[in-house]
């Protein structure tokens, strides 16, 4: 699907029908078009930052504060959500993955200046701006797919992560950088510099996502679409394989402001009982297990009388 279609004010109903058809047929969307050149540029500049000496990068670690601004770089193993999905090879590695994540609306990131990382700050901001606009258009299309009015999906600022993974010799540990899982979001948008991300198609087979950040963006529905549609549009399970060359990737997670998420009336009826619980969109992942959807963890905690999160 052309990303351009999402940035046009006309034909919104047609766009939503195309989105629905792709989700029902393939399970995911692949957006293409020249606008994505800025995502490729952002990943290239991020790769340059990741190649800098650690002591230089540490000046922009998430713990660093300078007035209102604060750092954005951190190790993936510093995120409990990621840690639960990591393979043994990654957890034991002396040179771990790193990411530079930021929320698209805060604008408070302590960016490395031009001399330190040429093109990085401007490139990442440009990519975030494009993806934020794309994400809002997708949310509107998803509302139509759900049969709901505009504004039903309560917008929350997205979290965008730039990831870098150093070369990993083949045969290390289980060879999987991130175990198979789904994301507790409406959808995730993904781009990568090398073939490593794999997603499950509707038939259950693994597909390797395009390794073309300047030309292809993959959109995978998350847990909330599965719950809202009572399983009609399942969350796409995905995993990341290790590569023998260093690689970079970008993930844009679109969650919701706090609201209940559960099977909508139009997806429940005679012969179609609700197969999912209703949970809060901001439930915490901490305490979850690798590969187990967050809503399942929350449901188990609730039935055991333990507050989720
Ligand atoms: Fe994920």
Boltz pocket constraint, residues with backbone or C-beta under 6 A from the ligand:
constraints:
  - pocket:
      binder: B
      contacts: [[A, 181], [A, 182], [A, 183], [A, 238]]
      max_distance: 6.0
